[in-house]
Amino acid sequence: MTLQLSSDQVWQAIEKELFGVLGVVTENGEARTVGIVYAAIGGKVYIATGKDTWKARHTRLNPHVSMTVTIPKRIPLMPFIKIPAATITFSGVATVQDADQVEKSVVVALLRGLADDEELLATMCVIEVQPKGEFITYGIGVPLMTMRHPEQARGRAPME
């Protein structure tokens, strides 16, 4: 049985985090992933990167991306017990824009205190990811003990 979550529940979890994994396809059709720091604003995910990075280059060539947000789980007072992270995965369409093409509030959220560094801004771009389809989740909206049962910890949510 797959848990039916609301889009709001999933976005709230995404907005609380800042780390994820971005999946892209190279010009040779090879899948690649990279860890990224992001900001979720207004139903989109924004990623700051250098203009010449391979993730920016490959995203320009093929805008179809995937993203997984990991959400660490711990038992209070027993951090030595290892628990898999909860996850939210989705596909999306990405666009690569110069930093001056996106709203200032997005740049401020991404750079966390470095938004006025003109030298940095000149070398960076912003990847905007518009999620498409459904969110696929594991461990979102369920107690830790339920995560021991994959069939009960899996979920889906529409993108609204």
MOQUILIN-V742228 format. One line per field, one symbol per residue. phi: phi as a letter, one per 20 degrees, with the letter a starting at -180 (. if undefined). burial: 1 if it has 9 or more other C-alpha atoms within 8 Angstrom, else 0. A space follows every 50 residues. Layout:
phi->???
burial->???
This chain:
phi->.efedegfgfffffffecdbcddcdffenefccbfcdccdblmcddcebf fdfffffffffbfeccbcddcgcbegmcffeecfffcccbeaddcdcfge edggffffffelodfeegffffddccedddfcncedcbnemcfgffffdg feefbcbfed
burial->01101010111011100111111111000000000111111001111111 10000111110111111111001100000000001111111111111110 01000111011000100000100111111111111111110000011001 0111111110
